[in-house]
Each structure stands twice: as structure tokens, then as C-alpha cells.
Amino acid sequence: MDEHVPVLLDDVLALLAVRPGGLYVDGTLGLGGHSSAILAAGGRLLATDRDAYAIARARERLGAERPGADAELHHAPFSRLPAILGGRLADGILLDLGVSSPQLDRPERGFSFRADGPVDFRMDPSAGEPASAWLDRVSEAELVRVLFEFGEERHARRVARALLAARPLRGTLHLAEVVAGVVPRDGRIHPATRTFQALRIVTNDELGELDRALQSLPGCLAPGGRLVVISFHSLEDRRVKDRFRDLAGANAPRDLYGHPLVAPAYRLVERRARKGESDPNPRARSARLRALERLP
Ligand SMILES: C[S@@+](CC[C@H](N)C(=O)[O-])C[C@H]1O[C@@H](n2cnc3c(N)ncnc32)[C@H](O)[C@@H]1O
């Protein structure tokens, strides 16, 4: 199992079908694994990441692996892609959602319950506020909602009470310890996993970002271009599925014979989410991939 192989790389490349000279967008550059493969196939690259550290590392990697390649990298959330593209149409767009291993592995970023760090959780530490500031002022009802909706935490009420009583939280290990004190251990998963997921999602407005991207990015595709999205939990996958089905005409008004009254402008390429059970990257086991194509 290799964490450095980009997740579902073969599927992504087959779906993007990179055409030399075509313009491909990677909204979640990360370590630049997928982007490097796009450049290797002869594509021109425009990439974003909201993490300046990821941009710097990927710039170094792509410079070393693909010297002279046509790569435009922007420190920005992917919801800003339409403005960054400024009317250019993309032959393919990729979103590989979630956090990268350097974000999880560097304790100072505050994503980890394995090593101590500040309760931060921001993918972009230069914008917004750390999770600790939000936790300092949140009401119990709002914290319960976030833990339940974004973490799918069955013990949301108990966790919320314990967290509020433990404020100020000293760091990620203290946070994990407080949660572990009130949530029974369930198999191999750390009891704080769902709380950490919920705090990460709310701190980065991850679902709002995804919704804005799903609204605007299909319109940034050139005819025949594809939007490929890899997600890691059902909250994300459900949004991708519903939006793609809608754009492909699943809910369009139909005539008496069942034909859509207006021909849809998109089609589903992957009709079902593809799962990466046999992928060399262990993250792929919980990955779900969907793709949409803009019709000519
Ligand atoms: C799973 S990693 C991507 C890994 C990458 N595909 C590779 O091959 O190395 C996800 C990256 O997306 C970034 N990210 C997550 N949400 C984002 C958003 N809304 N806008 C821009 N970047 C985002 C994170 O900072 C992280 O670096």
C-alpha cells in the first residue's frame, strides 16, 4: 500500500483522457500527484489549493519532475476557479476532496489526534479563524448540530457538553482525550475521529465550498470536457451525485413518451460511484469517484 500514489490515478486519467495541449484544472493540487500525471500526458495545467504550503511543495515537485511544463498554480479555494479561469474553458477538471497527508502529519496544523498541536483545523492558516476560536463562542445547540450533521456522531450531545465544560482546550490531544472520555471505543476507529471530521468541515466550510464549485464548475467545461470528483464521505458524495444527476436531466420535465422536453447539456460518465478497493493508496478504500461530461 502506497500513500504517495495519487488516489484512483488510473481511473482519473482514463476519465480525463488528457489531450496534448488541452487545458486541465486540478482544484485540489495537494502534493501534485494527479497534476504531475496530467503534465506527463501533455496537458496544460491550471491548479489551485487553499494551502500555501501545498502550493510551495507542489511547485518544487512539478519544477523538478516536469521542467518547462505549462503549469499555472494559484493559492486559492477552488470555488474561485471561475474567476481565475476568466472565461477560459477547461477540457477537464479534477477535485480530489479532503485533506492531504502533510496536513495530517504536521502536528502544528492541528488536524491530528496522534500528536499534539493547536486546535486549528484550517487548510489555509492565513484565512478565517481556527477551530479553537469557534469553540470558544459556540452554543451547545450549534455544537450538537455540527457534530451530528458533519461528523455523523451519535453521541453528539454528550460530546458537546464535555467539550464545552473542558474549555479552553489546550490542544488536539486534550480535545481527543475529552471526546474519548465520553464516546465508547468502536472497533479500530479512534473515538474522536468523527468529532475531528466535524470540526474540520465547519472550520473550512467544506460543504459550502463544494456546493459553490458544483454550481459553477460544470459551466467552465469545454464541450466534451469532464468534471471528475473524488469524495471521502457520504455528505460529499450525496451532493455530487444529486447535482450531477440534476445536470444530466434526471429531474427535467418530460413529454408523454418520457423524453426530456429540453435536451440536457451534460451526461453522467460514471453512472455509479466507483470505489477504489484495489487501489495502491490506502485512502482509496473510502474514496468514491463520479464524473460528468459537457455535451458538444
Ligand atoms: C487529498 S489532497 C489532494 C491530493 C492531490 N490530488 C495529489 O495527488 O497529491 C486535497 C488538497 O485539496 C486542498 N483543498 C481542500 N479543499 C479545498 C478547496 N475548497 N479549495 C482549494 N483547495 C482545497 C487541501 O488543502 C489539500 O491540499
The ligand as an SDF file (V2000), in Angstrom:
LIG
                    3D

 27 29  0  0  0  0  0  0  0  0999 V2000
   -6.4510   14.9610   -0.8980 C   0  0  0  0  0  0  0  0  0  0  0  0
   -5.4180   16.3310   -1.1640 S   0  0  0  0  0  0  0  0  0  0  0  0
   -5.1090   16.2940   -2.9040 C   0  0  0  0  0  0  0  0  0  0  0  0
   -4.0090   15.3630   -3.3060 C   0  0  0  0  0  0  0  0  0  0  0  0
   -3.5950   15.5090   -4.7590 C   0  0  0  0  0  0  0  0  0  0  0  0
   -4.6600   15.0970   -5.6620 N   0  0  0  0  0  0  0  0  0  0  0  0
   -2.3250   14.7550   -5.0590 C   0  0  0  0  0  0  0  0  0  0  0  0
   -2.3160   13.9450   -5.9940 O   0  0  0  0  0  0  0  0  0  0  0  0
   -1.3310   14.9890   -4.3830 O   0  0  0  0  0  0  0  0  0  0  0  0
   -6.5610   17.6170   -1.0300 C   0  0  0  0  0  0  0  0  0  0  0  0
   -5.9700   19.0060   -1.1740 C   0  0  0  0  0  0  0  0  0  0  0  0
   -7.0440   19.8680   -1.5100 O   0  0  0  0  0  0  0  0  0  0  0  0
   -6.9240   21.0590   -0.8030 C   0  0  0  0  0  0  0  0  0  0  0  0
   -8.2830   21.5740   -0.6780 N   0  0  0  0  0  0  0  0  0  0  0  0
   -9.3170   21.0350    0.0130 C   0  0  0  0  0  0  0  0  0  0  0  0
  -10.4030   21.8040   -0.1410 N   0  0  0  0  0  0  0  0  0  0  0  0
  -10.0590   22.8310   -0.9540 C   0  0  0  0  0  0  0  0  0  0  0  0
  -10.7600   23.9520   -1.5030 C   0  0  0  0  0  0  0  0  0  0  0  0
  -12.0190   24.1710   -1.2280 N   0  0  0  0  0  0  0  0  0  0  0  0
  -10.0750   24.7610   -2.3280 N   0  0  0  0  0  0  0  0  0  0  0  0
   -8.7710   24.5430   -2.6400 C   0  0  0  0  0  0  0  0  0  0  0  0
   -8.0610   23.5220   -2.1370 N   0  0  0  0  0  0  0  0  0  0  0  0
   -8.7000   22.6710   -1.3020 C   0  0  0  0  0  0  0  0  0  0  0  0
   -6.2710   20.6940    0.5080 C   0  0  0  0  0  0  0  0  0  0  0  0
   -5.5730   21.8250    1.0210 O   0  0  0  0  0  0  0  0  0  0  0  0
   -5.3290   19.5560    0.0860 C   0  0  0  0  0  0  0  0  0  0  0  0
   -4.0470   20.0420   -0.2050 O   0  0  0  0  0  0  0  0  0  0  0  0
  1  2  1  0
  2  3  1  0
  2 10  1  0
  3  4  1  0
  4  5  1  0
  5  6  1  0
  5  7  1  0
  7  8  2  0
  7  9  1  0
 10 11  1  0
 11 12  1  0
 11 26  1  0
 12 13  1  0
 13 14  1  0
 13 24  1  0
 14 15  1  0
 14 23  1  0
 15 16  2  0
 16 17  1  0
 17 18  1  0
 17 23  2  0
 18 19  1  0
 18 20  2  0
 20 21  1  0
 21 22  2  0
 22 23  1  0
 24 25  1  0
 24 26  1  0
 26 27  1  0
M  CHG  2   2   1   9  -1
M  END
$$$$
